[in-house]
Amino acid sequence: MNKTLNTLLAGAVALTIAGAASNASAADGHGAKDGQEKCYGVVKAGMNDCASADGKHGCAGMASMDASPNEWVSLPSGVCDKLAGGSTEPKKH
């Protein structure tokens, strides 16, 4: 029984690691994955996905205000253009 349980656990761990590697390889190097795009201007404060376009910070969850034109969230391709204030490019001031 222990051998079967150990085998099942090892398989589950291997699948988890393979899934994480697959997700990492699908990213564009800046956070957006295949089939998704960065959407600027629609993020709630503290809910951004990664670094700001203006370089003020380099981490997710650091947006200081709602709807900042330099903060982005990854959305399925084509959704951003349907959102009020959404843009696939950071807005210039």
DSSP file (Angstrom, degrees, kcal/mol; ACC not computed):
  #  RESIDUE AA STRUCTURE BP1 BP2  ACC     N-H-->O    O-->H-N    N-H-->O    O-->H-N    TCO  KAPPA ALPHA  PHI   PSI    X-CA   Y-CA   Z-CA
    1    1 A M     >        0   0    0      0, 0.0     4,-2.2     0, 0.0     5,-0.2   0.000 360.0 360.0 360.0 -43.0    0.0    0.0    0.0
    2    2 A N  H  >  +     0   0    0      1,-0.2     4,-2.6     2,-0.2     5,-0.2   0.891 360.0  52.7 -62.4 -40.0    2.8    2.4    0.9
    3    3 A K  H  > S+     0   0    0      2,-0.2     4,-2.1     1,-0.2    -1,-0.2   0.902 110.1  48.2 -63.7 -41.1    4.6    1.8   -2.4
    4    4 A T  H  > S+     0   0    0      2,-0.2     4,-2.4     1,-0.2    -2,-0.2   0.919 112.3  48.6 -64.8 -44.6    1.4    2.5   -4.4
    5    5 A L  H  X S+     0   0    0     -4,-2.2     4,-2.5     1,-0.2    -2,-0.2   0.912 111.2  50.0 -62.3 -43.9    0.8    5.7   -2.4
    6    6 A N  H  X S+     0   0    0     -4,-2.6     4,-2.4     1,-0.2    -1,-0.2   0.889 110.5  50.4 -62.2 -39.5    4.4    6.9   -3.0
    7    7 A T  H  X S+     0   0    0     -4,-2.1     4,-2.2     2,-0.2    -2,-0.2   0.917 111.1  48.3 -65.0 -43.7    4.1    6.2   -6.7
    8    8 A L  H  X S+     0   0    0     -4,-2.4     4,-2.2     2,-0.2    -2,-0.2   0.910 112.6  48.1 -63.5 -42.8    0.9    8.2   -6.9
    9    9 A L  H  X S+     0   0    0     -4,-2.5     4,-2.4     2,-0.2    -2,-0.2   0.910 110.5  51.1 -64.1 -42.9    2.4   11.1   -5.0
   10   10 A A  H  X S+     0   0    0     -4,-2.4     4,-2.3     1,-0.2    -1,-0.2   0.899 110.7  49.7 -61.9 -40.4    5.5   11.1   -7.2
   11   11 A G  H  X S+     0   0    0     -4,-2.2     4,-2.3     2,-0.2    -1,-0.2   0.905 110.0  50.2 -64.2 -42.1    3.3   11.2  -10.3
   12   12 A A  H  X S+     0   0    0     -4,-2.2     4,-2.1     2,-0.2    -2,-0.2   0.907 111.2  48.7 -63.8 -41.8    1.3   14.1   -9.0
   13   13 A V  H  X S+     0   0    0     -4,-2.4     4,-2.4     2,-0.2    -2,-0.2   0.915 110.5  51.2 -63.9 -42.9    4.4   16.1   -8.2
   14   14 A A  H  X S+     0   0    0     -4,-2.3     4,-2.4     1,-0.2    -2,-0.2   0.908 110.5  48.7 -61.9 -42.4    5.9   15.4  -11.6
   15   15 A L  H  X S+     0   0    0     -4,-2.3     4,-2.3     2,-0.2    -1,-0.2   0.887 110.5  51.4 -65.6 -38.5    2.7   16.6  -13.3
   16   16 A T  H  X S+     0   0    0     -4,-2.1     4,-2.1     2,-0.2    -2,-0.2   0.924 111.7  46.3 -63.3 -44.9    2.6   19.7  -11.2
   17   17 A I  H  X S+     0   0    0     -4,-2.4     4,-2.3     2,-0.2    -2,-0.2   0.906 112.0  51.0 -64.9 -42.2    6.2   20.5  -12.1
   18   18 A A  H  X S+     0   0    0     -4,-2.4     4,-2.1     1,-0.2    -1,-0.2   0.893 110.2  50.3 -62.9 -39.9    5.6   19.8  -15.8
   19   19 A G  H  X S+     0   0    0     -4,-2.3     4,-2.2     2,-0.2    -1,-0.2   0.900 110.1  49.3 -65.3 -41.4    2.5   22.1  -15.7
   20   20 A A  H  X S+     0   0    0     -4,-2.1     4,-2.2     2,-0.2    -2,-0.2   0.896 111.3  49.5 -65.1 -40.5    4.5   24.9  -14.1
   21   21 A A  H  X S+     0   0    0     -4,-2.3     4,-2.1     2,-0.2    -1,-0.2   0.886 110.0  51.7 -65.6 -38.5    7.3   24.6  -16.7
   22   22 A S  H  X S+     0   0    0     -4,-2.1     4,-1.1     2,-0.2    -2,-0.2   0.915 110.4  48.0 -64.3 -43.3    4.7   24.7  -19.5
   23   23 A N  H  X S+     0   0    0     -4,-2.2     4,-0.6     1,-0.2     3,-0.3   0.897 111.5  50.6 -64.7 -40.3    3.2   27.9  -18.1
   24   24 A A  H >< S+     0   0    0     -4,-2.2     3,-0.8     1,-0.2    -1,-0.2   0.884 109.0  50.6 -65.8 -38.6    6.5   29.5  -17.7
   25   25 A S  H 3< S+     0   0    0     -4,-2.1    -1,-0.2     1,-0.2    -2,-0.2   0.726 104.8  58.4 -74.1 -19.6    7.6   28.7  -21.3
   26   26 A A  H 3< S+     0   0    0     -4,-1.1     8,-0.8    -3,-0.3    -1,-0.2   0.641  85.3 100.8 -82.0 -14.4    4.3   30.1  -22.7
   27   27 A A  B << S-A   33   0A   0     -3,-0.8     6,-0.3    -4,-0.6     5,-0.1  -0.368  76.7-130.9 -71.9 152.0    5.0   33.5  -21.2
   28   28 A D        -     0   0    0      4,-2.7    -1,-0.1     1,-0.1     5,-0.1   0.339  52.4 -98.0 -84.5   7.6    6.4   36.3  -23.4
   29   29 A G  S    S+     0   0    0     -5,-0.2     4,-0.1     3,-0.2    -2,-0.1   0.292 119.8  64.8  93.0 -10.0    9.2   37.1  -21.0
   30   30 A H  S    S-     0   0    0      2,-0.3     3,-0.1    20,-0.0    21,-0.1   0.192 121.8 -85.8-130.5  14.1    7.1   40.0  -19.6
   31   31 A G  S    S+     0   0    0      1,-0.3     2,-0.3    19,-0.1    43,-0.1  -0.033  90.9 111.1 112.4 -32.2    4.2   38.2  -18.0
   32   32 A A        -     0   0    0      4,-0.1    -4,-2.7    -5,-0.1    -1,-0.3  -0.585  53.3-149.0 -80.4 139.7    1.6   37.8  -20.9
   33   33 A K  B >   -A   27   0A   0     -2,-0.3     3,-2.0    -6,-0.3    -6,-0.2  -0.560  34.9 -69.9-102.5 167.9    1.1   34.2  -22.0
   34   34 A D  T 3  S+     0   0    0     -8,-0.8    -1,-0.2     1,-0.3     3,-0.1  -0.293 124.0  22.1 -54.1 137.0    0.2   32.7  -25.4
   35   35 A G  T 3  S+     0   0    0      1,-0.3    42,-2.3    41,-0.1     2,-0.3   0.529 113.9  89.2  79.8   5.5   -3.4   33.6  -26.3
   36   36 A Q  E <   -B   76   0B   0     -3,-2.0     2,-0.3    40,-0.3    -1,-0.3  -0.881  56.4-160.0-130.3 163.6   -3.4   36.6  -23.9
   37   37 A E  E     -B   75   0B   0     38,-2.9    38,-2.5    -2,-0.3     2,-0.4  -0.963  29.0-101.7-140.1 157.6   -2.4   40.2  -24.1
   38   38 A K  E     -B   74   0B   0     -2,-0.3     2,-0.5    36,-0.2    36,-0.2  -0.647  33.2-159.8 -77.2 133.3   -1.5   43.0  -21.7
   39   39 A C  E     -B   73   0B   0     34,-2.1    34,-1.5    -2,-0.4     3,-0.4  -0.959   7.6-163.0-120.1 113.8   -4.3   45.3  -21.0
   40   40 A Y  E     +BC  72  87B   0     47,-3.4    47,-1.5    -2,-0.5    32,-0.2  -0.617  63.9  28.5 -93.2 151.0   -3.4   48.7  -19.6
   41   41 A G  S    S+     0   0    0     30,-1.5    -1,-0.2    27,-1.2    31,-0.1   0.487  99.4  79.6  86.9   3.9   -5.7   51.2  -17.9
   42   42 A V        +     0   0    0     -3,-0.4     2,-0.2    29,-0.4    -2,-0.1   0.338  60.9 117.9-122.5   5.3   -8.2   48.8  -16.3
   43   43 A V        -     0   0    0     25,-0.4    24,-2.7    28,-0.3    25,-0.5  -0.533  57.8-133.2 -82.7 137.9   -6.3   47.5  -13.3
   44   44 A K    >   -     0   0    0     22,-0.2     3,-2.2    -2,-0.2    19,-0.2  -0.561  46.8 -79.3 -78.5 152.3   -7.6   48.1   -9.7
   45   45 A A  T 3  S+     0   0    0      1,-0.3    19,-0.2    -2,-0.2    -1,-0.1  -0.285 118.9  11.4 -53.4 130.9   -5.0   49.3   -7.2
   46   46 A G  T 3  S+     0   0    0     17,-1.3    -1,-0.3    19,-0.2    18,-0.1   0.508 107.4  92.1  79.4   5.3   -2.9   46.4   -6.0
   47   47 A M    <   +     0   0    0     -3,-2.2    -2,-0.1    13,-0.1    -3,-0.1   0.233  49.9 127.8-117.3  13.1   -4.2   44.0   -8.7
   48   48 A N        -     0   0    0     -4,-0.2    13,-1.5     1,-0.1    25,-0.2  -0.293  55.9-136.1 -68.7 157.0   -1.6   44.5  -11.5
   49   49 A D        -     0   0    0     23,-2.6    11,-0.3    11,-0.2     2,-0.2   0.800  68.8 -29.9 -86.6 -30.8    0.1   41.5  -13.0
   50   50 A C  S    S-     0   0    0     22,-0.5     9,-0.3     9,-0.2    22,-0.3  -0.760  96.8  -9.7-161.2-154.9    3.7   42.7  -13.2
   51   51 A A        -     0   0    0      7,-0.5     7,-0.2    -2,-0.2    -1,-0.2  -0.122  67.2-109.0 -58.6 149.3    6.0   45.7  -13.6
   52   52 A S    >   -     0   0    0      5,-1.5     3,-1.2     1,-0.1    19,-0.2  -0.461  20.9-122.7 -76.7 153.6    4.6   49.1  -14.6
   53   53 A A  T 3  S+     0   0    0     17,-2.8    -1,-0.1     1,-0.3    18,-0.1   0.774 111.7  55.0 -67.7 -26.3    5.3   50.4  -18.1
   54   54 A D  T 3  S-     0   0    0     16,-0.2    -1,-0.3     3,-0.0    17,-0.1   0.437 112.2-118.2 -88.9   1.5    6.9   53.5  -16.7
   55   55 A G  S <  S+     0   0    0     -3,-1.2    -2,-0.1     2,-0.2     3,-0.1   0.612  73.2 132.1  77.2  13.1    9.4   51.6  -14.5
   56   56 A K  S    S+     0   0    0      1,-0.1     2,-0.3     2,-0.0    -1,-0.1   0.751  80.0   2.1 -70.8 -22.3    8.1   52.9  -11.2
   57   57 A H        -     0   0    0     -5,-0.1    -5,-1.5    -7,-0.0    -2,-0.2  -0.976  55.2-148.0-156.2 164.6    8.0   49.3   -9.8
   58   58 A G        +     0   0    0     -2,-0.3    -7,-0.5    -7,-0.2     2,-0.3   0.147  66.8  81.7-122.3  18.9    8.9   45.8  -10.9
   59   59 A C  S >  S-     0   0    0     -9,-0.3     3,-0.8     3,-0.0    -9,-0.2  -0.903  74.6-106.5-132.3 155.6    6.4   43.6   -9.1
   60   60 A A  T 3  S+     0   0    0     -2,-0.3   -11,-0.2   -11,-0.3   -10,-0.1  -0.412 100.8  29.7 -68.8 150.5    2.8   42.4   -9.3
   61   61 A G  T 3  S+     0   0    0    -13,-1.5    -1,-0.2   -11,-0.1   -12,-0.1   0.618  87.7 106.4  78.1  14.0    0.3   43.9   -6.8
   62   62 A M    <   +     0   0    0     -3,-0.8     2,-0.2   -12,-0.2    -2,-0.1   0.340  34.4 129.5-109.1   7.3    2.1   47.2   -6.5
   63   63 A A        -     0   0    0    -19,-0.2   -17,-1.3     1,-0.1     3,-0.1  -0.447  42.1-161.3 -61.7 130.3   -0.3   49.4   -8.5
   64   64 A S        +     0   0    0    -19,-0.2     2,-0.3    -2,-0.2    -1,-0.1   0.581  65.4  28.1 -95.1 -10.6   -1.1   52.4   -6.3
   65   65 A M  S >  S-     0   0    0    -21,-0.1     3,-0.9   -22,-0.0   -19,-0.2  -0.987  84.8 -96.0-147.5 157.1   -4.3   53.7   -8.0
   66   66 A D  T 3  S+     0   0    0     -2,-0.3   -22,-0.2     1,-0.2   -23,-0.1  -0.429 101.7   8.0 -69.2 145.4   -7.2   52.4  -10.0
   67   67 A A  T 3  S+     0   0    0    -24,-2.7    -1,-0.2     1,-0.2   -23,-0.1   0.738  78.2 176.2  58.4  30.9   -7.0   52.6  -13.8
   68   68 A S    X   -     0   0    0     -3,-0.9   -27,-1.2   -25,-0.5     3,-1.1  -0.462  32.3-136.3 -63.6 135.0   -3.4   53.8  -14.0
   69   69 A P  T 3  S+     0   0    0      0, 0.0    22,-1.3     0, 0.0    -1,-0.1   0.605 102.1  50.3 -70.5  -9.8   -2.4   54.0  -17.7
   70   70 A N  T 3  S+     0   0    0     20,-0.2   -17,-2.8   -30,-0.1     2,-0.3   0.434  93.6  85.1-107.2  -1.7    0.9   52.3  -16.9
   71   71 A E    <   -     0   0    0     -3,-1.1   -30,-1.5   -19,-0.2   -29,-0.4  -0.781  59.5-169.5-101.9 146.3   -0.4   49.3  -15.0
   72   72 A W  E     -B   40   0B   0     -2,-0.3   -23,-2.6   -22,-0.3   -22,-0.5  -0.908  19.0-160.9-136.6 161.6   -1.5   46.1  -16.8
   73   73 A V  E     -B   39   0B   0    -34,-1.5   -34,-2.1    -2,-0.3     2,-0.5  -0.985  32.7-113.0-135.6 144.2   -3.3   42.8  -16.3
   74   74 A S  E     +B   38   0B   0     -2,-0.3   -36,-0.2   -36,-0.2     3,-0.0  -0.677  43.1 170.4 -82.5 126.6   -3.1   39.8  -18.6
   75   75 A L  E     -B   37   0B   0    -38,-2.5   -38,-2.9    -2,-0.5     3,-0.1  -0.893  43.3 -80.6-130.2 159.2   -6.4   39.1  -20.3
   76   76 A P  E >   -B   36   0B   0      0, 0.0     3,-2.1     0, 0.0     4,-0.5  -0.345  66.5 -86.1 -57.3 141.3   -7.5   36.7  -23.2
   77   77 A S  T 3  S+     0   0    0    -42,-2.3   -41,-0.0     1,-0.2    -3,-0.0  -0.210 114.0  21.7 -52.6 134.0   -6.6   38.3  -26.6
   78   78 A G  T 3  S+     0   0    0     -3,-0.1     4,-0.3     1,-0.0    -1,-0.2   0.196  98.4  92.9  94.3 -15.0   -9.3   40.6  -27.9
   79   79 A V  S X  S+     0   0    0     -3,-2.1     3,-1.7     1,-0.2     4,-0.5   0.884  73.6  64.0 -77.9 -38.5  -11.0   41.3  -24.5
   80   80 A C  G >  S+     0   0    0     -4,-0.5     3,-1.8     1,-0.3     6,-0.3   0.879  96.7  56.2 -55.9 -44.2   -9.0   44.5  -23.7
   81   81 A D  G 3  S+     0   0    0      1,-0.3    -1,-0.3     4,-0.1    -2,-0.1   0.680 103.4  57.1 -64.9 -16.1  -10.4   46.5  -26.6
   82   82 A K  G <  S+     0   0    0     -3,-1.7     2,-0.4    -4,-0.3    -1,-0.3   0.546  90.9  88.8 -89.9  -8.6  -13.9   45.8  -25.3
   83   83 A L  S X  S-     0   0    0     -3,-1.8     3,-2.1    -4,-0.5     2,-0.2  -0.737  87.8-108.1 -95.8 137.7  -13.2   47.3  -21.9
   84   84 A A  T 3  S+     0   0    0     -2,-0.4     3,-0.1     1,-0.3    -2,-0.1  -0.449 107.5   7.6 -60.8 124.2  -13.8   51.0  -21.1
   85   85 A G  T 3  S+     0   0    0      1,-0.3    -1,-0.3    -2,-0.2     2,-0.2   0.377  97.7 140.5  84.2  -3.9  -10.4   52.6  -20.8
   86   86 A G    <   +     0   0    0     -3,-2.1     2,-0.3    -6,-0.3    -1,-0.3  -0.478  21.9 170.0 -76.8 141.9   -8.6   49.4  -21.9
   87   87 A S  B     -C   40   0B   0    -47,-1.5   -47,-3.4    -2,-0.2   -45,-0.1  -0.990  37.1-143.0-149.0 141.1   -5.6   49.6  -24.2
   88   88 A T  S    S+     0   0    0     -2,-0.3   -50,-0.2   -49,-0.2   -47,-0.1   0.464  93.0  55.2 -83.3  -0.2   -3.0   47.1  -25.4
   89   89 A E  S    S-     0   0    0    -49,-0.1   -49,-0.1   -20,-0.0     2,-0.0  -0.974  97.7-102.8-127.6 144.5   -0.4   49.8  -25.2
   90   90 A P        -     0   0    0      0, 0.0     2,-0.3     0, 0.0   -20,-0.2  -0.382  44.3-112.1 -63.0 146.4    0.5   52.0  -22.2
   91   91 A K        -     0   0    0    -22,-1.3     2,-0.3    -4,-0.1   -50,-0.0  -0.622  23.3-130.3 -84.5 137.3   -0.9   55.5  -22.5
   92   92 A K              0   0    0     -2,-0.3    -1,-0.0     1,-0.1   -22,-0.0  -0.669 360.0 360.0 -84.9 139.5    1.5   58.4  -23.0
   93   93 A H              0   0    0     -2,-0.3    -1,-0.1   -24,-0.0    -2,-0.0   0.446 360.0 360.0 -88.3 360.0    1.0   61.4  -20.7
